[in-house]
């Protein structure tokens, strides 16, 4: 499994299509409120909690910031969900659904966001 930490920044891969699971009838009950991710080589279902992580991955937020966002949305202490956020993020990385943003790319993206 990939190693991530609070300073890791992830970005969703452009070749991943996401659909709400309520639009896909054949999925299990566990997927209720989740998201279906499709790539050329596979389909992956995220449950509703993992969906919150997926939606916060934007190429700018660190995993610490994502954990804060997840904790806020689920009304839980950050300490209780940080490890779970890391596990979901590492799994998304292992499956090739996200990529790690290099420090240089993150800085360049921040400059584009500020100036543009």
RAPE-V317191 format. One line per field, one symbol per residue. ss: DSSP state (H for helix, E for strand, - for the rest). burial: 1 if it has 9 or more other C-alpha atoms within 8 Angstrom, else 0. Layout:
# RAPE-V317191
ss=???
burial=???
This chain:
# RAPE-V317191
ss=--------EEEE----EEEEHHH-----HHH---EEEE----EEEE-HHHHHHHHH-----EHHHHHHHHHHHH---HHHHHHHHHHHHHHHHH---EEE--HHHHHHHHHHHHH-
burial=00010101111110010001100000000011111111100000111101111001111111111111111000010100110011011111110011111000010011000000
